[in-house]
Amino acid sequence: MDGLKTSDYLLDTAKEHIEGKISIDEAQKRIRSYYEQRTDRIEIEKDTKEADIVSARIAKLLGEKTFQFSPAEWLTIHRRLFEGVFTHAGQIRRYNITKKERVLKGDTVTYATWNSIKDTLVIGTVLGIVGNYISDFIF
């Protein structure tokens, strides 16, 4: 995700979850505690914190059975993934952004302009609904 690397601690915790030794909720709790307990983290751990927290949240979302294809759901997912990571988690931002991406050697991807996000979510939802309808109709 964004060229970020996860910590060895997340990998060990994920292995325990995959093996059925701990629940996803316990895995998330451990990751959160790992970063809250020590304030003297080395520099590389600053880079792993976002990847670890968001990765654990993605795993939880992927394990859920329900999903509604709507702008409200996209904002809910954004909030659940990035709460405590970004101040605008779960909100449509009101400013344009750029972000140096390591995977792009410091260049930025083109992000949607702030004033087009709502329209983009609505159009994406309509296209998704139409696509699902066509898929159901054809197959």
C-alpha positions as CSV (number, residue, x, y, z in Angstrom):
1,M,0.0,0.0,0.0
2,D,1.6,3.2,-1.1
3,G,5.0,1.5,-1.1
4,L,4.8,1.3,2.7
5,K,6.3,-1.8,4.4
6,T,4.8,-3.6,7.3
7,S,6.7,-4.5,10.4
8,D,7.9,-8.0,11.4
9,Y,5.5,-7.7,14.3
10,L,2.5,-7.4,12.0
11,L,3.7,-10.4,10.0
12,D,4.0,-12.5,13.1
13,T,0.6,-11.4,14.3
14,A,-1.0,-12.0,10.9
15,K,0.5,-15.6,10.9
16,E,-1.2,-16.3,14.3
17,H,-4.5,-15.0,12.9
18,I,-4.2,-17.0,9.7
19,E,-3.4,-20.1,11.8
20,G,-6.6,-19.5,13.8
21,K,-4.7,-18.9,17.0
22,I,-6.1,-15.4,17.5
23,S,-9.1,-13.5,16.1
24,I,-8.8,-10.5,13.8
25,D,-10.0,-8.3,16.7
26,E,-7.2,-9.6,18.9
27,A,-4.7,-9.0,16.0
28,Q,-5.9,-5.4,15.7
29,K,-5.6,-4.9,19.5
30,R,-2.0,-6.2,19.5
31,I,-1.0,-4.0,16.6
32,R,-2.5,-0.9,18.3
33,S,-0.8,-1.8,21.6
34,Y,2.5,-2.4,19.9
35,Y,2.6,1.2,18.7
36,E,1.0,2.8,21.9
37,Q,3.3,1.1,24.4
38,R,6.6,2.4,23.3
39,T,7.3,6.0,22.5
40,D,10.9,5.4,21.6
41,R,10.3,3.8,18.3
42,I,13.1,3.8,15.8
43,E,12.7,5.8,12.6
44,I,11.8,2.9,10.4
45,E,8.8,2.0,12.7
46,K,7.3,5.4,11.9
47,D,6.9,4.1,8.3
48,T,5.5,0.8,9.4
49,K,2.8,2.1,11.7
50,E,0.4,3.3,9.0
51,A,0.9,0.1,7.0
52,D,0.4,-2.1,10.0
53,I,-2.7,-0.4,11.3
54,V,-4.4,-0.1,7.9
55,S,-3.4,-3.6,6.8
56,A,-5.1,-5.1,9.9
57,R,-8.2,-3.0,9.2
58,I,-8.3,-4.1,5.6
59,A,-8.1,-7.8,6.8
60,K,-11.1,-7.2,9.1
61,L,-13.1,-5.5,6.3
62,L,-12.4,-8.3,3.9
63,G,-13.6,-10.8,6.4
64,E,-17.1,-9.2,6.7
65,K,-20.0,-10.6,4.8
66,T,-21.9,-7.4,4.0
67,F,-21.1,-4.6,1.6
68,Q,-23.3,-1.9,0.2
69,F,-22.0,-0.1,-3.0
70,S,-22.8,3.5,-2.1
71,P,-20.9,6.8,-1.4
72,A,-21.8,6.4,2.3
73,E,-20.2,3.0,2.4
74,W,-17.0,4.3,0.7
75,L,-16.8,7.0,3.3
76,T,-17.4,4.5,6.1
77,I,-14.6,2.3,4.7
78,H,-12.3,5.3,4.5
79,R,-13.1,6.2,8.1
80,R,-12.6,2.6,9.3
81,L,-9.3,2.2,7.5
82,F,-7.7,5.6,8.3
83,E,-9.2,6.7,11.6
84,G,-6.4,7.9,13.8
85,V,-4.1,8.0,10.8
86,F,-5.5,10.9,8.9
87,T,-7.6,13.8,10.3
88,H,-10.0,13.6,7.3
89,A,-10.7,9.9,7.7
90,G,-14.3,9.2,6.6
91,Q,-14.8,12.7,5.2
92,I,-14.6,14.1,1.7
93,R,-11.5,16.3,1.9
94,R,-11.9,20.0,1.1
95,Y,-8.4,20.5,-0.4
96,N,-6.3,19.0,-3.1
97,I,-3.4,16.6,-2.1
98,T,-0.2,15.3,-3.4
99,K,1.9,12.6,-1.8
100,K,5.4,11.5,-2.6
101,E,5.2,7.8,-3.4
102,R,8.3,5.8,-2.8
103,V,7.1,3.3,-5.4
104,L,7.1,6.1,-7.9
105,K,10.5,7.3,-6.9
106,G,9.2,10.4,-5.1
107,D,6.6,11.4,-7.8
108,T,2.9,11.7,-6.9
109,V,-0.1,9.9,-8.4
110,T,-2.9,12.1,-9.6
111,Y,-5.5,12.3,-6.9
112,A,-9.1,13.5,-7.6
113,T,-9.6,17.2,-7.0
114,W,-11.4,17.8,-3.8
115,N,-14.5,19.3,-5.5
116,S,-14.9,16.2,-7.8
117,I,-14.8,13.5,-5.2
118,K,-18.5,13.5,-4.4
119,D,-19.5,13.3,-8.1
120,T,-16.9,10.6,-8.7
121,L,-18.4,8.5,-5.8
122,V,-21.9,8.9,-7.2
123,I,-20.9,8.0,-10.8
124,G,-18.8,5.0,-9.5
125,T,-21.8,3.8,-7.6
126,V,-24.2,4.1,-10.5
127,L,-21.7,2.3,-12.8
128,G,-21.2,-0.4,-10.2
129,I,-25.0,-1.0,-9.8
130,V,-25.5,-1.0,-13.6
131,G,-22.5,-3.4,-14.0
132,N,-23.9,-5.7,-11.3
133,Y,-27.4,-5.6,-13.0
134,I,-25.9,-6.4,-16.4
135,S,-23.7,-9.2,-14.9
136,D,-26.8,-10.7,-13.2
137,F,-28.8,-10.4,-16.4
138,I,-26.2,-12.0,-18.7
139,F,-25.0,-14.7,-16.4
